[in-house]
């Protein structure tokens, strides 16, 4: 298993919708503008953050959930 990383640049790009991945970017921009996104977009956005960027937003919650 790869080690978790804390990369502020990648995290900021994810948060603002600047990942060069159309579905992820659209979902994050929609969230920023409307405070809402569809469930399947939440799942793929979170999966991208954890599985591709290897950034764990909340280790305690993720391990417990």
CORZIWO-V738586 format. One record per helix or strand. SS is the DSSP state (a for helix, b for strand). FROM is the first residue (numbers start at 1). LEN is the number of residues. If there is no record, write none. Layout:
# CORZIWO-V738586
[[SS	FROM	LEN] [SS	FROM	LEN]]
This chain:
# CORZIWO-V738586
[[a	8	9] [a	22	13] [a	39	14] [a	59	6]]
